[in-house]
Amino acid sequence: MCSSDLELWARHEVCEAEQRLRVFLDAEVGELRFTITELQVSAVPGTCLITYTPRDLQTRERLARIS
């Protein structure tokens, strides 16, 4: 972490991550359901970090079968 990040963290200038549901339909394994977490990168305006996390066991199992 750079010093400006540490300063922001020390001042608690953070916000809650926005979470949404995203569903994809894969031709090979079917429906894949993800929780999407979006975090804004304040040091670089207009930039965000998006993570896709499998929402359920069925999605995890289907991801393992994708070739």
Backbone torsions as a table, in degrees:
resi	resn	phi	psi	omega
1	MET	NA	142.0	176.2
2	CYS	-85.7	167.5	-174.8
3	SER	-62.1	-35.1	179.6
4	SER	-67.2	-35.1	176.2
5	ASP	-65.0	-42.0	179.2
6	LEU	-63.9	-37.4	178.2
7	GLU	-64.9	-44.6	177.9
8	LEU	-60.8	-44.2	-179.3
9	TRP	-62.9	-42.9	-179.7
10	ALA	-62.9	-33.0	179.4
11	ARG	-85.8	-2.3	-179.6
12	HIS	62.2	33.6	177.8
13	GLU	-87.1	65.4	178.2
14	VAL	-127.1	160.9	179.1
15	CYS	-130.1	167.4	178.1
16	GLU	-67.3	142.5	177.0
17	ALA	-75.5	141.2	177.3
18	GLU	-85.5	128.4	179.5
19	GLN	-119.0	139.0	179.2
20	ARG	-139.7	166.3	175.1
21	LEU	-98.3	136.1	174.8
22	ARG	-131.5	131.0	-179.3
23	VAL	-118.2	132.0	176.0
24	PHE	-118.0	147.9	174.6
25	LEU	-112.5	109.4	-179.2
26	ASP	-95.5	133.4	-177.7
27	ALA	-62.5	-28.1	-176.3
28	GLU	-85.4	-43.0	-171.7
29	VAL	-118.7	-8.6	178.7
30	GLY	96.7	-150.0	-173.7
31	GLU	-73.2	132.8	176.1
32	LEU	-121.2	124.3	-176.7
33	ARG	-112.7	128.9	-177.6
34	PHE	-128.5	147.4	166.2
35	THR	-93.6	126.3	179.5
36	ILE	-103.9	128.7	175.9
37	THR	-113.8	126.2	-177.8
38	GLU	-116.8	125.4	179.2
39	LEU	-120.5	127.2	177.6
40	GLN	-78.4	139.4	178.1
41	VAL	-100.0	99.4	-173.6
42	SER	-66.7	-27.4	-179.1
43	ALA	-70.8	-20.1	-179.6
44	VAL	-130.1	89.3	-176.5
45	PRO	-51.9	137.3	179.8
46	GLY	85.0	2.5	-178.9
47	THR	-108.7	139.9	175.3
48	CYS	-141.6	158.3	177.9
49	LEU	-108.8	125.8	-178.2
50	ILE	-120.6	127.3	175.5
51	THR	-114.8	143.0	176.6
52	TYR	-112.3	117.5	-179.6
53	THR	-116.3	128.5	177.8
54	PRO	-53.4	132.3	-173.9
55	ARG	-83.0	-22.9	-176.0
56	ASP	-150.8	169.5	-178.5
57	LEU	-62.1	-39.4	-179.7
58	GLN	-59.7	-41.9	177.5
59	THR	-64.8	-42.3	178.0
60	ARG	-59.5	-44.8	179.9
61	GLU	-65.0	-40.9	180.0
62	ARG	-67.4	-38.6	177.8
63	LEU	-61.0	-37.8	-179.5
64	ALA	-65.9	-23.2	-178.1
65	ARG	-89.3	-11.9	-178.6
66	ILE	-69.3	129.3	-178.3
67	SER	-92.1	NA	NA
